Amino acid sequence: MFGIAVNKLKKLSANEKIRERIYQEEKDRMDRVSALAKSKRDGIEKGKIEDATAMKTEGIKDDVIARVTGLSIDEIKKL
């Protein structure tokens, strides 16, 4: 079974067009994964800023907001 897979892989690897397509498909997949990860990070950051803004509105001290959200005091002061 393993030998069949190795032979098939050798045949596929020998064809430049197939190699290029496989490479491009993998690159596209990695780009999508990267974009999703960035979107997740951006969403988390946006949530922290929204939470900090709400806490400031409620009169909570900046140092407490910083501890809760993980934002810096400078970031909080800019809100």
SULQUI-V894298 format. One record per pair of residues at least 24 apart in sequence whose ideal C-beta (glycine too) atoms are under 10 Angstrom apart, sorted by the first residue. I is the first residue (numbers start at 1). GAP is how many residues later the second one is. D is the distance in Angstrom with one decimal. If there is no record, write none. Layout:
i: [I & I]
gap: [GAP & GAP]
d: [D & D]
This chain:
i: [44 & 45 & 45 & 45 & 45 & 48 & 48 & 49 & 49 & 49 & 49 & 50 & 52 & 52 & 53 & 54 & 55]
gap: [26 & 24 & 25 & 26 & 30 & 27 & 28 & 26 & 27 & 29 & 30 & 29 & 24 & 27 & 26 & 25 & 24]
d: [9.6 & 9.9 & 9.7 & 8.8 & 9.9 & 8.8 & 10.0 & 7.9 & 9.2 & 9.7 & 6.9 & 9.8 & 5.5 & 5.8 & 5.2 & 10.0 & 9.4]
